[in-house]
């Protein structure tokens, strides 16, 4: 397993937003986490990327402990260990988070050079290869304001891929895209999975989840209500809460 989450708990003040969350992600698997707003989906993503600290539970990434549960509290890896672990996770935010003052290629090479010490030449070579994969090599010198929503999404994915992560996390990757552009993003995700990258997607888009995911988790009020392989999930809704949410 490239990702193992066990007994994850998280509170914001008096509100418990994650309640004993456990799941696994295999190499090359695409897992979609779906559910209504406020279910805790994005909080899971933020905990896996160490943008939020969980209160209790264990997260293992590629056999390394991001955090380990000890008597109901999460004990985190050291800063040196965390630096290694963070290289294994790519994150694409819902609003892309591209640097507006940087060109497309500058956005992609910034982290490899300034955070992980990759040479500028190596970073640029990798960026060009990624832009070719994304069909955007002709946009290398463009700025984010010159790009469409679908192009911004592909640049954000390329930037996350620049460090060769084992896991790619995408938060609502189709929320601002029309159906044609959603197909483009689906095709890119399929390519990544076929190259043994593991994909974790947070989405409200049921059509997209049904198309792209191997396995689906449905959450509500901080809990996993149902999970299973895509075919089983859509053939057998075990809970009325899912029937209300899912429109097929």
N, C-alpha and C positions, 0 to 999 in steps of 0.2 A: 504493500500500500504506500502511495506517495503522500497521502494525508490521512491522519487519524485524529478525530475529535471525540473526546470521551467526557461525559458529565459536565459539559460547559454551562456555567452559570454567570450571569451578569446583571447587576443592578445599577440603575441611575436614581440615586436618592432612595425613596421608598418603593419605587417601581422596579419589579424584577422583570427584565426584558428578555432574558434567556433562562430557560428552566430545564436543566439536565439534558442538554443537546448532545447527541452522539451520532456520528456517521463516519464513513470512510470514502476515500476517492482512490481509484486505481490508476495506474499509468495508462495514458491514452483515452481515459474515460471522460465523457462530458456529463456533468451533473448539474441539473437546474434546481434551484430552490425557489419555490413560488409561494404565494400567499398574499393576503391583503396588506395594505399599508399599516405599519406599526406591529407587524408580526415578529420582528426581530431579525429579518433576513440580512439587512445591511450591517447590523451589529455583529453578526457572525463573521461576515467578510472582514470587518475592521479588526476583530479580535485575531483572526488568522494572519492578518498583515501587521499585527502589533501596533495598530493605530488606536486601539482601545485595550486596556488590561482587563482580562476576565477575573471574576472574583474567585471562582473555583473551576476545576476541570483540567484536562490534559490536552495539549495540542502537539502532535508529532508530525514533522514535515521531513519527508525523505529520510526517515529513521533517526532524525535529530529532534530533541525535545525543545520546542519553543517555550513551553511551560509544562509543569508537572504538578498534579494535584497532591497536596500533602495535608492531611487532616482537614480536608474541605477548603483549602486555600491553594491558589495557583502560585507556584514558585517558578520564576522566569530564568531563562538561560542568561549567562554572563554577556556583557556587551560584545566581547570578542566572538563568542559563539553565535550571538544574535546577528552579527554582521555576515557570517557565513550563511546562516539560515535565510536571511532576507534576500540573498542573491537567488534563492531558489523559488521566489514568489514574484510574479508580475501582477500588477493591479491596473485596471482601466476604470477610471471614475466615470460616473454617469454624465458629468458635464465636460468630459475629456481632460480638463486641467492642463491644456497646452500653454506654454509660455508665449504670450502674444507678441513680445518683442523679439522673439527668436524665429528664424526660418524653420521649415520642416526638418531639414537635416540637423540643424542645431538643436532642436528639441530632442531628437533621437540620440545624439552623441553626448549630450550634457551629463547625464548620470554616469555612463561608463567612464568618461574621462575624469570628472570632478569628484565622484563618489568612490569609484572602484579602481581608479588609477590606470585605466586602459589607455594606450597611446592614441593620439589623435588620428593617426593613419589607420590603425586597426579599427577604431570606432567608426570612422567614415566608410571604410570598406564594408563593414557589417551593416551599416545603415543603408548603403546603396543596395545591397542584396535584399534587405528587408523591404525597401521601397519597390523593388522590382516584383517581389512576391505580392505586395499589396496593390500593384498596378499604379504606383504613384511616383515613379522615378522622375517623371517630367515636372513634378511639383516640389522637387528637392529644395529649391530656393524661394518657394512661395512662403507667405506668412499665414497664420491661422485665419485671419479675417478674409483671406482670398479663397478659402476652401469651403466646400459644401459640408453639410452635417455628416454625410457618409464618408467624405474624405478626412474630416477631422477624426472620426472614429477609427479609421484605418491607420492614421498617423499615431493615434494614442496606442493602438494595439502594437504597431511596429516599435514604438518607444518602449513598451513593456517587454517586448521580445528581445530587445537589444542585449540583455544580460543572460540570455538563454535560460529562462526560468524553467523549473520542473512543473510548476503549477501556474496557470493563468486565471486570474480572478477578474470577472467582468460584472460591474454593477449597472443593471438596466441598460444593456448595450444597444437596444433598439428603441428606446423611449422617444427619441426625437427624429426617428427615421421613417420615411414612407415605405410601402411594401417592397418596392424594387430594391431599395438600399438595404432593407433587412435581408433580402436574399443574398446580397453581396457579403454582408457580415457573416451570414450563416456559412457561406462557402469558405471564407477565411478561417472560421473556427474549425470547420471540417478538415482543412489542410493542416492546421496546427495539431489536432487530435491524431491525424494519420501519421504525423511525425513524432508520436509518442508524448506529446505534451498533454498534461491533464488539465481539464477546463472546469472551473466552477463559476456558474452563472446565476446571478440574482435577477429575476425578471417577473413582470406582471403579464408579459406577452405569451399567452397560452399557445398561440399558433407557432411562435418561434420555439418555445420549449418543446412542443410536440415534434417539430421538425428536426431539431438539432441534438437534443439530449438523449443519452443512453439510459439515464436513470433520473427520477424526479422525487423531490421531497416537498411536501406541502406543510407549511407552518401557519399557525395562528396563535396569537397571544403568547408568543415566546416558546411554544412547544411544537414538536414534530407530531403532526396528526396522522400522516400516512407517508410512506415511501415505498419505492419499488421500481423495477425496470419499467421503461416507458410503456411497453405494450400492456403489461399487467396493470399499471397505474390507471390508464385511460379506459381500460375495459372493466374495472371494478372499483368504483368509488365506495369506500367503506364508511364514509362520514357525510352527514348532510351539509356540514360546513364547506366541504369541497364542492358539492353539487351547486351550492349557491355561488361559489366563486368561479368555477370552471364553466365556460360557455363554449360548446363545441359545435 
